[in-house]
């Protein structure tokens, strides 16, 4: 099996990826980890299983678990309005803490409007201000619409309730109980930067008549002035500062730790059944263009891989793509990270990893 998986990663690299890291576990086995390709093209450094990748929106599952853990500990009510923490936020009396993490808050979005300024140090409140200055707010409780702003506010709530930085609370409440020591929240804690892989971004010149909406392949991020158009991959490691992602996407990790986290969630080691249900159950239909996510709970999506229903999250941030998944039926947990990406969700660089995960699952389960 290992030889087949290694060959699969090698094919992914031959198709245009730079480096890849994969881990999986069946039943109670220790995760099996594999890597291929380069962590740093300029210095020809090979990727290894202990190196850190940016995991983008996979961060949301960690943050959702942290918020729910506070509720389990009696520190907050997920159904309570967020007005107590944000009295000046429009509509705060009608938005619950739960809605910050289930994509039903109606809050405006900031991700597509924030300028990519590698030198700027963003505060969470500045991210929220960009959202309200750039996008329209909707009534809470409606259809699920993917929303990063809610997770920024969720991180701020966690800090206010716990009295710790977001990274410190995630570490004490989530990572340490599971023995995960290779996952970090760089927006709010120091981390071993020497273990970071470099990220590479594909930004080819758009055709004159190319669509600009994201669902049709328009660019997600405002890269003008940061990276020029080029048919070649460009190092984008520092283009999106960690503070610009905060509670919706700042974390770095390894696939083995991501597998350990998902298994901790589904085994009940982190949350009791009623509180795990806050994340896993009460899902509503959600169709997010360019992704496989079809139903959303709180920080957890149902997605189809290898014709099976997997639960977890995927993430992308300039130069990186990641996914972490669990299948309750087979008890397979799998995670994969890549250090190539694109603002075009339909491109190989942004989406080519997912068919690799399909094939890896089929290989592991002998489908």
Buried (B, 14 or more C-beta within 10 A) or exposed (E): EEEEBBEBBBEBBEEEBBBBBBBBBBEEEEBBBBBBBBBBBEEEBEBBBEBBBBBBBBBBBBBBBBBBBBBBEEEBEBEEBBBBBBEEBEBBEBBBBBBBBBBBBBBBBBBBBBEBBEEEEBEBEBBBEBBBEBBEBBEBEEEBBBBBBBBBBBBBBBBEBBEBBBBBBBBBBBBEEBEBEBBBBBBBBEBEEEBBBBBBBBBBEBEEEEEEEBEEBBBBBBBEEBBEEEEEBBBBBBBBBBBBBBBBBBBBBBBBBBBBBBBBBBEEEBBEEEBBBBBBEEBEEBEBEBBBBBBBBBBBBBBEBBEBBBBBBBBBBBBBBBBBBBBEEBBBBBBBBBBBBBBBBBBBBBBBBBBBBBBBBBBBBEE
